[in-house]
Amino acid sequence: MQKIITAAIQTLEKGGVILYPSDTVWGLACDATNDKVVRRLFELKKRAFDKSILIQIKDIATIKKYASIPFDTAILTRFDMPTTVIYPYKSGLSSLLVAKDNTIAARIPNDEFTQQLLAKFKKPIASTSANISGEPLPNYYKEISHEILEKVAYIVPMKQEDYMAIPSQIVKVKGLEVIQIR
């Protein structure tokens, strides 16, 4: 797995988009701090620029660099399923990842590959499902459109036979409360 992580990191560092099996679905990812590559990610997915994309982060300490955390959010990592949390934005990410209400969406993945990737890359990754906006999510690697496969810079050669179809739940931190969105 280390060779795969190294190849993925080299691609991210060069401003490339990777296709990878996340802890939820097949995903597209890039360096969340690089405006140029985040724009390319939106264009590859044919996603409207006013629909933000989440970031994946290694841990709570990392999100504190990019978001204002009004209370101890460690509890937000203890859900029974993958959870994306919407936080008030602070600074440091591509402006394309910031919603109109000045928030960002972040998830700490529960996946060994993604955790190691984030630990070694040392930056958050912008991450979105590996489908063209408006099209169904691919449950298997073989269902990913050729349009996406041809335009990514690196395809992670793992879990290509696995069923991947668990979207994350979404909660929003607003003041001192946590609001269920999805």
N, CA and C atoms as an extended XYZ file, in Angstrom:
546
Properties=species:S:1:pos:R:3:atomname:S:1:resname:S:1:resid:I:1 pbc="F F F"
N         0.826       -1.198        0.000 N   MET     1
C         0.000        0.000        0.000 CA  MET     1
C         0.869        1.260        0.000 C   MET     1
N         2.090        1.190        0.524 N   GLN     2
C         2.938        2.392        0.603 CA  GLN     2
C         3.291        2.942       -0.777 C   GLN     2
N         3.510        2.063       -1.757 N   LYS     3
C         3.811        2.528       -3.112 CA  LYS     3
C         2.612        3.265       -3.703 C   LYS     3
N         1.431        2.793       -3.410 N   ILE     4
C         0.208        3.418       -3.916 CA  ILE     4
C         0.025        4.786       -3.266 C   ILE     4
N         0.253        4.867       -1.962 N   ILE     5
C         0.147        6.146       -1.251 CA  ILE     5
C         1.168        7.136       -1.804 C   ILE     5
N         2.385        6.684       -2.024 N   THR     6
C         3.424        7.558       -2.576 CA  THR     6
C         3.019        8.080       -3.952 C   THR     6
N         2.501        7.212       -4.807 N   ALA     7
C         2.067        7.638       -6.149 CA  ALA     7
C         0.921        8.639       -6.059 C   ALA     7
N        -0.024        8.400       -5.155 N   ALA     8
C        -1.161        9.320       -4.988 CA  ALA     8
C        -0.673       10.682       -4.483 C   ALA     8
N         0.235       10.688       -3.526 N   ILE     9
C         0.768       11.941       -2.985 CA  ILE     9
C         1.537       12.709       -4.055 C   ILE     9
N         2.345       12.013       -4.831 N   GLN    10
C         3.083       12.684       -5.912 CA  GLN    10
C         2.118       13.345       -6.893 C   GLN    10
N         1.017       12.665       -7.192 N   THR    11
C         0.009       13.223       -8.092 CA  THR    11
C        -0.629       14.461       -7.475 C   THR    11
N        -1.003       14.385       -6.195 N   LEU    12
C        -1.606       15.526       -5.510 CA  LEU    12
C        -0.644       16.711       -5.454 C   LEU    12
N         0.614       16.443       -5.162 N   GLU    13
C         1.615       17.513       -5.073 CA  GLU    13
C         1.854       18.200       -6.413 C   GLU    13
N         1.664       17.471       -7.512 N   LYS    14
C         1.836       18.039       -8.855 CA  LYS    14
C         0.565       18.722       -9.357 C   LYS    14
N        -0.470       18.779       -8.519 N   GLY    15
C        -1.712       19.429       -8.913 CA  GLY    15
C        -2.639       18.534       -9.707 C   GLY    15
N        -2.546       17.232       -9.493 N   GLY    16
C        -3.409       16.287      -10.196 CA  GLY    16
C        -4.618       15.889       -9.381 C   GLY    16
N        -5.599       15.331      -10.080 N   VAL    17
C        -6.801       14.787       -9.446 CA  VAL    17
C        -6.656       13.275       -9.417 C   VAL    17
N        -6.940       12.678       -8.269 N   ILE    18
C        -6.888       11.222       -8.150 CA  ILE    18
C        -8.308       10.658       -8.044 C   ILE    18
N        -8.442        9.402       -8.440 N   LEU    19
C        -9.670        8.632       -8.268 CA  LEU    19
C        -9.332        7.577       -7.225 C   LEU    19
N       -10.110        7.511       -6.149 N   TYR    20
C        -9.757        6.613       -5.051 CA  TYR    20
C       -10.992        6.068       -4.345 C   TYR    20
N       -10.848        4.907       -3.691 N   PRO    21
C       -11.946        4.370       -2.887 CA  PRO    21
C       -11.916        5.022       -1.508 C   PRO    21
N       -12.899        5.852       -1.222 N   SER    22
C       -12.940        6.520        0.082 CA  SER    22
C       -13.615        5.600        1.093 C   SER    22
N       -13.893        6.126        2.251 N   ASP    23
C       -14.594        5.337        3.265 CA  ASP    23
C       -16.096        5.266        2.990 C   ASP    23
N       -16.550        5.953        1.950 N   THR    24
C       -17.983        5.948        1.633 CA  THR    24
C       -18.230        5.451        0.209 C   THR    24
N       -17.784        6.197       -0.782 N   VAL    25
C       -17.998        5.861       -2.188 CA  VAL    25
C       -16.695        6.091       -2.955 C   VAL    25
N       -16.663        5.710       -4.236 N   TRP    26
C       -15.517        6.058       -5.062 CA  TRP    26
C       -15.464        7.563       -5.163 C   TRP    26
N       -14.283        8.134       -4.972 N   GLY    27
C       -14.174        9.579       -4.932 CA  GLY    27
C       -13.111       10.136       -5.851 C   GLY    27
N       -13.256       11.422       -6.114 N   LEU    28
C       -12.264       12.223       -6.809 CA  LEU    28
C       -11.662       13.134       -5.766 C   LEU    28
N       -10.345       13.333       -5.796 N   ALA    29
C        -9.718       14.171       -4.776 CA  ALA    29
C        -8.557       14.963       -5.356 C   ALA    29
N        -8.302       16.099       -4.699 N   CYS    30
C        -7.171       16.948       -5.057 CA  CYS    30
C        -6.755       17.747       -3.822 C   CYS    30
N        -5.675       18.489       -3.960 N   ASP    31
C        -5.161       19.348       -2.897 CA  ASP    31
C        -6.181       20.455       -2.616 C   ASP    31
N        -6.729       20.466       -1.416 N   ALA    32
C        -7.773       21.428       -1.053 CA  ALA    32
C        -7.267       22.854       -0.895 C   ALA    32
N        -5.957       23.048       -0.935 N   THR    33
C        -5.407       24.396       -0.785 CA  THR    33
C        -5.009       25.022       -2.123 C   THR    33
N        -5.180       24.291       -3.209 N   ASN    34
C        -4.745       24.725       -4.530 CA  ASN    34
C        -5.952       25.124       -5.383 C   ASN    34
N        -6.163       26.439       -5.551 N   ASP    35
C        -7.328       26.929       -6.312 CA  ASP    35
C        -7.411       26.345       -7.720 C   ASP    35
N        -6.291       26.281       -8.395 N   LYS    36
C        -6.276       25.831       -9.786 CA  LYS    36
C        -6.774       24.385       -9.918 C   LYS    36
N        -6.278       23.493       -9.069 N   VAL    37
C        -6.687       22.096       -9.167 CA  VAL    37
C        -8.099       21.883       -8.623 C   VAL    37
N        -8.519       22.667       -7.641 N   VAL    38
C        -9.899       22.554       -7.155 CA  VAL    38
C       -10.861       22.974       -8.266 C   VAL    38
N       -10.509       24.014       -9.010 N   ARG    39
C       -11.322       24.431      -10.162 CA  ARG    39
C       -11.407       23.283      -11.176 C   ARG    39
N       -10.281       22.626      -11.436 N   ARG    40
C       -10.252       21.496      -12.365 CA  ARG    40
C       -11.157       20.366      -11.872 C   ARG    40
N       -11.177       20.128      -10.553 N   LEU    41
C       -12.043       19.101       -9.974 CA  LEU    41
C       -13.511       19.426      -10.250 C   LEU    41
N       -13.908       20.670      -10.025 N   PHE    42
C       -15.279       21.090      -10.324 CA  PHE    42
C       -15.594       20.873      -11.804 C   PHE    42
N       -14.672       21.257      -12.662 N   GLU    43
C       -14.894       21.129      -14.103 CA  GLU    43
C       -14.970       19.670      -14.527 C   GLU    43
N       -14.123       18.822      -13.978 N   LEU    44
C       -14.146       17.392      -14.289 CA  LEU    44
C       -15.487       16.782      -13.910 C   LEU    44
N       -15.997       17.162      -12.769 N   LYS    45
C       -17.269       16.637      -12.275 CA  LYS    45
C       -18.473       17.343      -12.914 C   LYS    45
N       -18.218       18.459      -13.594 N   LYS    46
C       -19.271       19.298      -14.172 CA  LYS    46
C       -20.223       19.767      -13.067 C   LYS    46
N       -19.628       20.175      -11.967 N   ARG    47
C       -20.374       20.626      -10.796 CA  ARG    47
C       -20.441       22.145      -10.794 C   ARG    47
N       -21.592       22.677      -10.463 N   ALA    48
C       -21.751       24.128      -10.363 CA  ALA    48
C       -20.824       24.651       -9.266 C   ALA    48
N       -20.193       25.790       -9.524 N   PHE    49
C       -19.240       26.347       -8.569 CA  PHE    49
C       -19.904       26.817       -7.274 C   PHE    49
N       -21.214       26.989       -7.281 N   ASP    50
C       -21.889       27.412       -6.048 CA  ASP    50
C       -22.302       26.225       -5.174 C   ASP    50
N       -21.983       25.004       -5.598 N   LYS    51
C       -22.233       23.810       -4.782 CA  LYS    51
C       -20.883       23.350       -4.235 C   LYS    51
N       -20.636       23.601       -2.972 N   SER    52
C       -19.314       23.327       -2.414 CA  SER    52
C       -19.009       21.826       -2.369 C   SER    52
N       -17.744       21.545       -2.220 N   ILE    53
C       -17.220       20.180       -2.127 CA  ILE    53
C       -16.559       20.043       -0.763 C   ILE    53
N       -16.697       18.867       -0.166 N   LEU    54
C       -16.133       18.664        1.175 CA  LEU    54
C       -14.626       18.461        1.137 C   LEU    54
N       -14.034       18.584        2.309 N   ILE    55
C       -12.622       18.233        2.462 CA  ILE    55
C       -12.531       17.029        3.384 C   ILE    55
N       -11.508       16.232        3.164 N   GLN    56
C       -11.197       15.149        4.090 CA  GLN    56
C        -9.953       15.588        4.847 C   GLN    56
N        -9.986       15.359        6.146 N   ILE    57
C        -8.906       15.778        7.033 CA  ILE    57
C        -8.486       14.607        7.917 C   ILE    57
N        -7.280       14.684        8.416 N   LYS    58
C        -6.750       13.592        9.234 CA  LYS    58
C        -7.397       13.524       10.613 C   LYS    58
N        -7.609       14.695       11.252 N   ASP    59
C        -8.077       14.690       12.635 CA  ASP    59
C        -8.657       16.054       13.020 C   ASP    59
N        -9.182       16.142       14.228 N   ILE    60
C        -9.777       17.387       14.728 CA  ILE    60
C        -8.735       18.506       14.780 C   ILE    60
N        -7.511       18.189       15.158 N   ALA    61
C        -6.466       19.224       15.212 CA  ALA    61
C        -6.277       19.871       13.848 C   ALA    61
N        -6.374       19.100       12.795 N   THR    62
C        -6.216       19.645       11.447 CA  THR    62
C        -7.372       20.566       11.088 C   THR    62
N        -8.590       20.192       11.397 N   ILE    63
C        -9.734       21.045       11.021 CA  ILE    63
C        -9.664       22.380       11.749 C   ILE    63
N        -9.072       22.410       12.928 N   LYS    64
C        -8.961       23.664       13.671 CA  LYS    64
C        -8.092       24.689       12.948 C   LYS    64
N        -7.253       24.254       12.003 N   LYS    65
C        -6.444       25.175       11.210 CA  LYS    65
C        -7.312       25.910       10.175 C   LYS    65
N        -8.413       25.286        9.757 N   TYR    66
C        -9.208       25.803        8.661 CA  TYR    66
C       -10.612       26.264        9.056 C   TYR    66
N       -11.055       25.896       10.245 N   ALA    67
C       -12.422       26.211       10.660 CA  ALA    67
C       -12.444       26.739       12.091 C   ALA    67
N       -13.484       27.522       12.374 N   SER    68
C       -13.717       27.998       13.741 CA  SER    68
C       -14.551       26.945       14.450 C   SER    68
N       -14.017       26.413       15.512 N   ILE    69
C       -14.680       25.346       16.260 CA  ILE    69
C       -15.188       25.932       17.569 C   ILE    69
N       -16.517       26.046       17.731 N   PRO    70
C       -17.055       26.711       18.910 CA  PRO    70
C       -17.075       25.874       20.186 C   PRO    70
N       -16.807       24.579       20.081 N   PHE    71
C       -16.792       23.716       21.261 CA  PHE    71
C       -15.949       22.492       20.932 C   PHE    71
N       -15.764       21.612       21.886 N   ASP    72
C       -14.974       20.404       21.662 CA  ASP    72
C       -15.739       19.493       20.720 C   ASP    72
N       -15.283       19.397       19.489 N   THR    73
C       -16.005       18.622       18.479 CA  THR    73
C       -15.566       17.167       18.414 C   THR    73
N       -14.769       16.718       19.335 N   ALA    74
C       -14.347       15.317       19.318 CA  ALA    74
C       -15.553       14.397       19.305 C   ALA    74
N       -16.641       14.830       19.926 N   ILE    75
C       -17.853       14.012       19.925 CA  ILE    75
C       -18.371       13.772       18.503 C   ILE    75
N       -18.077       14.689       17.599 N   LEU    76
C       -18.567       14.548       16.230 CA  LEU    76
C       -17.853       13.442       15.463 C   LEU    76
N       -16.800       12.893       15.998 N   THR    77
C       -16.108       11.793       15.331 CA  THR    77
C       -16.603       10.443       15.823 C   THR    77
N       -17.581       10.439       16.695 N   ARG    78
C       -18.029        9.194       17.314 CA  ARG    78
C       -19.364        8.698       16.784 C   ARG    78
N       -19.770        9.142       15.600 N   PHE    79
C       -21.011        8.649       15.014 CA  PHE    79
C       -20.820        7.215       14.530 C   PHE    79
N       -21.922        6.487       14.376 N   ASP    80
C       -21.860        5.099       13.912 CA  ASP    80
C       -21.624        4.987       12.417 C   ASP    80
N       -21.715        6.094       11.708 N   MET    81
C       -21.517        6.061       10.259 CA  MET    81
C       -20.662        7.247        9.836 C   MET    81
N       -20.124        7.213        8.613 N   PRO    82
C       -19.335        8.363        8.158 CA  PRO    82
C       -20.146        9.656        8.254 C   PRO    82
N       -19.525       10.688        8.801 N   THR    83
C       -20.232       11.945        9.042 CA  THR    83
C       -19.425       13.122        8.523 C   THR    83
N       -20.072       13.919        7.693 N   THR    84
C       -19.491       15.167        7.207 CA  THR    84
C       -20.049       16.274        8.078 C   THR    84
N       -19.158       17.121        8.580 N   VAL    85
C       -19.562       18.201        9.483 CA  VAL    85
C       -19.331       19.539        8.789 C   VAL    85
N       -20.317       20.407        8.845 N   ILE    86
C       -20.216       21.747        8.273 CA  ILE    86
C       -19.828       22.702        9.398 C   ILE    86
N       -18.690       23.368        9.203 N   TYR    87
C       -18.122       24.273       10.206 CA  TYR    87
C       -18.033       25.694        9.669 C   TYR    87
N       -18.000       26.703       10.542 N   PRO    88
C       -17.672       28.062       10.111 CA  PRO    88
C       -16.223       28.079        9.596 C   PRO    88
N       -16.012       28.678        8.445 N   TYR    89
C       -14.691       28.709        7.808 CA  TYR    89
C       -13.793       29.760        8.434 C   TYR    89
N       -12.496       29.428        8.538 N   LYS    90
C       -11.504       30.361        9.056 CA  LYS    90
C       -10.609       30.843        7.900 C   LYS    90
N        -9.755       29.989        7.382 N   SER    91
C        -8.863       30.378        6.279 CA  SER    91
C        -8.037       29.187        5.820 C   SER    91
N        -7.329       29.359        4.682 N   GLY    92
C        -6.334       28.402        4.244 CA  GLY    92
C        -6.718       27.449        3.135 C   GLY    92
N        -7.998       27.416        2.748 N   LEU    93
C        -8.445       26.502        1.699 CA  LEU    93
C        -8.763       27.264        0.421 C   LEU    93
N        -8.903       26.541       -0.671 N   SER    94
C        -9.361       27.153       -1.909 CA  SER    94
C       -10.709       27.811       -1.657 C   SER    94
N       -10.899       29.009       -2.159 N   SER    95
C       -12.169       29.723       -1.961 CA  SER    95
C       -13.341       28.977       -2.596 C   SER    95
N       -13.079       28.105       -3.556 N   LEU    96
C       -14.148       27.334       -4.190 CA  LEU    96
C       -14.776       26.313       -3.245 C   LEU    96
N       -14.099       26.006       -2.157 N   LEU    97
C       -14.609       25.029       -1.196 CA  LEU    97
C       -15.448       25.678       -0.096 C   LEU    97
N       -15.512       26.998       -0.105 N   VAL    98
C       -16.228       27.731        0.931 CA  VAL    98
C       -17.637       28.064        0.423 C   VAL    98
N       -18.651       27.662        1.186 N   ALA    99
C       -20.043       27.914        0.813 CA  ALA    99
C       -20.380       29.402        0.968 C   ALA    99
N       -21.508       29.794        0.397 N   LYS   100
C       -21.945       31.195        0.452 CA  LYS   100
C       -22.099       31.702        1.883 C   LYS   100
N       -22.439       30.795        2.806 N   ASP   101
C       -22.608       31.207        4.209 CA  ASP   101
C       -21.297       31.150        4.995 C   ASP   101
N       -20.160       31.106        4.271 N   ASN   102
C       -18.824       31.090        4.852 CA  ASN   102
C       -18.588       29.870        5.746 C   ASN   102
N       -19.007       28.701        5.247 N   THR   103
C       -18.773       27.442        5.941 CA  THR   103
C       -18.016       26.492        5.020 C   THR   103
N       -17.433       25.475        5.634 N   ILE   104
C       -16.816       24.389        4.885 CA  ILE   104
C       -17.344       23.074        5.428 C   ILE   104
N       -17.326       22.047        4.596 N   ALA   105
C       -17.749       20.713        5.003 CA  ALA   105
C       -16.510       19.837        5.106 C   ALA   105
N       -16.376       19.126        6.228 N   ALA   106
C       -15.184       18.307        6.447 CA  ALA   106
C       -15.553       16.954        7.039 C   ALA   106
N       -14.749       15.961        6.680 N   ARG   107
C       -14.959       14.624        7.242 CA  ARG   107
C       -13.611       14.006        7.575 C   ARG   107
N       -13.562       13.352        8.713 N   ILE   108
C       -12.402       12.536        9.088 CA  ILE   108
C       -12.736       11.123        8.617 C   ILE   108
N       -12.029       10.621        7.611 N   PRO   109
C       -12.382        9.311        7.070 CA  PRO   109
C       -11.992        8.169        8.000 C   PRO   109
N       -12.796        7.136        7.963 N   ASN   110
C       -12.519        5.931        8.724 CA  ASN   110
C       -12.058        4.867        7.729 C   ASN   110
N       -10.900        5.101        7.156 N   ASP   111
C       -10.376        4.234        6.109 CA  ASP   111
C        -8.859        4.297        6.191 C   ASP   111
N        -8.216        3.151        6.254 N   GLU   112
C        -6.767        3.112        6.452 CA  GLU   112
C        -6.003        3.811        5.330 C   GLU   112
N        -6.369        3.548        4.073 N   PHE   113
C        -5.668        4.176        2.957 CA  PHE   113
C        -5.775        5.695        3.034 C   PHE   113
N        -6.997        6.212        3.190 N   THR   114
C        -7.198        7.662        3.198 CA  THR   114
C        -6.523        8.301        4.408 C   THR   114
N        -6.574        7.659        5.550 N   GLN   115
C        -5.898        8.197        6.738 CA  GLN   115
C        -4.391        8.290        6.508 C   GLN   115
N        -3.804        7.255        5.938 N   GLN   116
C        -2.356        7.293        5.673 CA  GLN   116
C        -2.022        8.343        4.615 C   GLN   116
N        -2.864        8.453        3.603 N   LEU   117
C        -2.662        9.469        2.564 CA  LEU   117
C        -2.654       10.863        3.194 C   LEU   117
N        -3.653       11.146        4.029 N   LEU   118
C        -3.743       12.453        4.671 CA  LEU   118
C        -2.577       12.710        5.621 C   LEU   118
N        -2.165       11.698        6.352 N   ALA   119
C        -1.045       11.852        7.294 CA  ALA   119
C         0.248       12.188        6.565 C   ALA   119
N         0.456       11.572        5.416 N   LYS   120
C         1.702       11.803        4.686 CA  LYS   120
C         1.626       13.025        3.777 C   LYS   120
N         0.438       13.358        3.281 N   PHE   121
C         0.276       14.533        2.430 CA  PHE   121
C         0.341       15.813        3.272 C   PHE   121
N        -0.128       15.725        4.515 N   LYS   122
C        -0.073       16.820        5.492 CA  LYS   122
C        -0.926       18.034        5.131 C   LYS   122
N        -1.904       17.819        4.258 N   LYS   123
C        -2.874       18.858        3.906 CA  LYS   123
C        -4.220       18.187        3.696 C   LYS   123
N        -5.301       18.938        3.796 N   PRO   124
C        -6.604       18.345        3.490 CA  PRO   124
C        -6.743       18.113        1.986 C   PRO   124
N        -7.598       17.173        1.640 N   ILE   125
C        -7.915       16.955        0.237 CA  ILE   125
C        -9.374       17.336       -0.002 C   ILE   125
N        -9.633       17.979       -1.139 N   ALA   126
C       -11.008       18.213       -1.566 CA  ALA   126
C       -11.480       16.877       -2.114 C   ALA   126
N       -12.670       16.452       -1.739 N   SER   127
C       -13.136       15.121       -2.124 CA  SER   127
C       -14.610       15.161       -2.489 C   SER   127
N       -14.947       14.489       -3.574 N   THR   128
C       -16.322       14.415       -4.045 CA  THR   128
C       -16.533       13.068       -4.719 C   THR   128
N       -17.757       12.666       -4.862 N   SER   129
C       -18.055       11.377       -5.477 CA  SER   129
C       -17.586       11.351       -6.933 C   SER   129
N       -17.263       10.156       -7.404 N   ALA   130
C       -16.676        9.974       -8.737 CA  ALA   130
C       -17.750        9.806       -9.809 C   ALA   130
N       -18.620       10.788       -9.893 N   ASN   131
C       -19.639       10.792      -10.941 CA  ASN   131
C       -19.780       12.210      -11.482 C   ASN   131
N       -20.306       12.303      -12.681 N   ILE   132
C       -20.641       13.608      -13.234 CA  ILE   132
C       -21.854       14.108      -12.455 C   ILE   132
N       -21.877       15.378      -12.091 N   SER   133
C       -23.001       15.929      -11.319 CA  SER   133
C       -24.327       15.588      -11.991 C   SER   133
N       -25.258       15.129      -11.189 N   GLY   134
C       -26.586       14.788      -11.689 CA  GLY   134
C       -26.727       13.347      -12.130 C   GLY   134
N       -25.623       12.652      -12.315 N   GLU   135
C       -25.670       11.243      -12.705 CA  GLU   135
C       -25.622       10.369      -11.457 C   GLU   135
N       -26.083        9.116      -11.557 N   PRO   136
C       -26.065        8.233      -10.387 CA  PRO   136
C       -24.651        7.973       -9.879 C   PRO   136
N       -24.553        7.748       -8.579 N   LEU   137
C       -23.270        7.366       -7.993 CA  LEU   137
C       -22.887        5.980       -8.492 C   LEU   137
N       -21.633        5.776       -8.848 N   PRO   138
C       -21.218        4.419       -9.217 CA  PRO   138
C       -21.025        3.592       -7.944 C   PRO   138
N       -21.685        2.442       -7.882 N   ASN   139
C       -21.529        1.570       -6.716 CA  ASN   139
C       -20.272        0.713       -6.813 C   ASN   139
N       -19.797        0.522       -8.025 N   TYR   140
C       -18.588       -0.258       -8.283 CA  TYR   140
C       -17.652        0.562       -9.161 C   TYR   140
N       -16.383        0.254       -9.080 N   TYR   141
C       -15.391        0.918       -9.913 CA  TYR   141
C       -15.782        0.831      -11.387 C   TYR   141
N       -16.240       -0.342      -11.833 N   LYS   142
C       -16.558       -0.546      -13.256 CA  LYS   142
C       -17.725        0.333      -13.730 C   LYS   142
N       -18.449        0.956      -12.813 N   GLU   143
C       -19.554        1.847      -13.182 CA  GLU   143
C       -19.127        3.315      -13.313 C   GLU   143
N       -17.871        3.603      -13.033 N   ILE   144
C       -17.375        4.983      -13.155 CA  ILE   144
C       -17.274        5.315      -14.641 C   ILE   144
N       -17.761        6.471      -15.015 N   SER   145
C       -17.807        6.842      -16.432 CA  SER   145
C       -16.408        6.947      -17.039 C   SER   145
N       -16.324        6.596      -18.325 N   HIS   146
C       -15.044        6.703      -19.040 CA  HIS   146
C       -14.565        8.141      -19.079 C   HIS   146
N       -15.500        9.083      -19.101 N   GLU   147
C       -15.144       10.502      -19.111 CA  GLU   147
C       -14.302       10.859      -17.884 C   GLU   147
N       -14.675       10.330      -16.733 N   ILE   148
C       -13.904       10.580      -15.505 CA  ILE   148
C       -12.601        9.790      -15.529 C   ILE   148
N       -12.669        8.520      -15.873 N   LEU   149
C       -11.471        7.681      -15.885 CA  LEU   149
C       -10.372        8.256      -16.776 C   LEU   149
N       -10.759        8.841      -17.885 N   GLU   150
C        -9.785        9.384      -18.835 CA  GLU   150
C        -9.177       10.709      -18.376 C   GLU   150
N        -9.838       11.413      -17.470 N   LYS   151
C        -9.376       12.752      -17.094 CA  LYS   151
C        -8.664       12.847      -15.754 C   LYS   151
N        -8.664       11.781      -14.964 N   VAL   152
C        -7.940       11.837      -13.699 CA  VAL   152
C        -6.465       11.538      -13.953 C   VAL   152
N        -5.614       12.039      -13.079 N   ALA   153
C        -4.170       11.853      -13.240 CA  ALA   153
C        -3.678       10.533      -12.644 C   ALA   153
N        -4.422        9.991      -11.669 N   TYR   154
C        -4.008        8.742      -11.038 CA  TYR   154
C        -5.237        8.014      -10.523 C   TYR   154
N        -5.271        6.696      -10.756 N   ILE   155
C        -6.347        5.841      -10.246 CA  ILE   155
C        -5.742        4.918       -9.199 C   ILE   155
N        -6.257        4.980       -7.987 N   VAL   156
C        -5.768        4.125       -6.908 CA  VAL   156
C        -6.221        2.691       -7.201 C   VAL   156
N        -5.261        1.771       -7.360 N   PRO   157
C        -5.612        0.395       -7.711 CA  PRO   157
C        -5.963       -0.472       -6.498 C   PRO   157
N        -7.003       -0.068       -5.791 N   MET   158
C        -7.450       -0.803       -4.606 CA  MET   158
C        -8.981       -0.877       -4.632 C   MET   158
N        -9.530       -1.912       -4.033 N   LYS   159
C       -10.970       -2.082       -3.816 CA  LYS   159
C       -11.791       -1.971       -5.100 C   LYS   159
N       -11.214       -2.291       -6.235 N   GLN   160
C       -11.930       -2.113       -7.496 CA  GLN   160
C       -13.040       -3.133       -7.707 C   GLN   160
N       -13.103       -4.147       -6.871 N   GLU   161
C       -14.198       -5.121       -6.946 CA  GLU   161
C       -15.215       -4.911       -5.823 C   GLU   161
N       -14.923       -4.004       -4.901 N   ASP   162
C       -15.787       -3.786       -3.734 CA  ASP   162
C       -17.017       -2.951       -4.077 C   ASP   162
N       -18.100       -3.223       -3.361 N   TYR   163
C       -19.312       -2.416       -3.453 CA  TYR   163
C       -19.111       -1.177       -2.582 C   TYR   163
N       -19.274       -0.006       -3.158 N   MET   164
C       -19.043        1.259       -2.441 CA  MET   164
C       -20.279        2.140       -2.607 C   MET   164
N       -21.100        2.248       -1.598 N   ALA   165
C       -22.310        3.057       -1.760 CA  ALA   165
C       -22.875        3.532       -0.437 C   ALA   165
N       -22.014        4.024        0.433 N   ILE   166
C       -22.492        4.508        1.729 CA  ILE   166
C       -22.217        6.007        1.801 C   ILE   166
N       -23.165        6.849        1.381 N   PRO   167
C       -22.901        8.286        1.498 CA  PRO   167
C       -22.865        8.689        2.976 C   PRO   167
N       -22.131        9.729        3.258 N   SER   168
C       -22.033       10.174        4.652 CA  SER   168
C       -23.285       10.927        5.061 C   SER   168
N       -23.544       10.914        6.354 N   GLN   169
C       -24.564       11.810        6.875 CA  GLN   169
C       -23.913       13.193        7.003 C   GLN   169
N       -24.731       14.227        7.036 N   ILE   170
C       -24.209       15.590        7.126 CA  ILE   170
C       -24.831       16.288        8.323 C   ILE   170
N       -23.975       16.903        9.148 N   VAL   171
C       -24.440       17.708       10.270 CA  VAL   171
C       -23.769       19.071       10.180 C   VAL   171
N       -24.414       20.071       10.760 N   LYS   172
C       -23.871       21.429       10.721 CA  LYS   172
C       -23.691       21.943       12.133 C   LYS   172
N       -22.497       22.499       12.387 N   VAL   173
C       -22.216       23.135       13.671 CA  VAL   173
C       -22.667       24.582       13.547 C   VAL   173
N       -23.639       24.966       14.359 N   LYS   174
C       -24.147       26.337       14.358 CA  LYS   174
C       -24.195       26.804       15.803 C   LYS   174
N       -23.272       27.706       16.125 N   GLY   175
C       -23.178       28.124       17.518 CA  GLY   175
C       -22.742       26.940       18.367 C   GLY   175
N       -23.528       26.630       19.371 N   LEU   176
C       -23.209       25.490       20.231 CA  LEU   176
C       -24.078       24.271       19.938 C   LEU   176
N       -24.824       24.310       18.832 N   GLU   177
C       -25.661       23.154       18.518 CA  GLU   177
C       -25.202       22.446       17.256 C   GLU   177
N       -25.604       21.188       17.140 N   VAL   178
C       -25.304       20.369       15.961 CA  VAL   178
C       -26.642       20.038       15.307 C   VAL   178
N       -26.800       20.438       14.050 N   ILE   179
C       -28.056       20.275       13.319 CA  ILE   179
C       -27.889       19.183       12.266 C   ILE   179
N       -28.792       18.213       12.254 N   GLN   180
C       -28.778       17.146       11.256 CA  GLN   180
C       -29.275       17.700        9.921 C   GLN   180
N       -28.458       17.567        8.860 N   ILE   181
C       -28.825       18.043        7.520 CA  ILE   181
C       -29.293       16.868        6.661 C   ILE   181
N       -28.514       15.771        6.678 N   ARG   182
C       -28.869       14.585        5.885 CA  ARG   182
C       -28.516       13.355        6.691 C   ARG   182
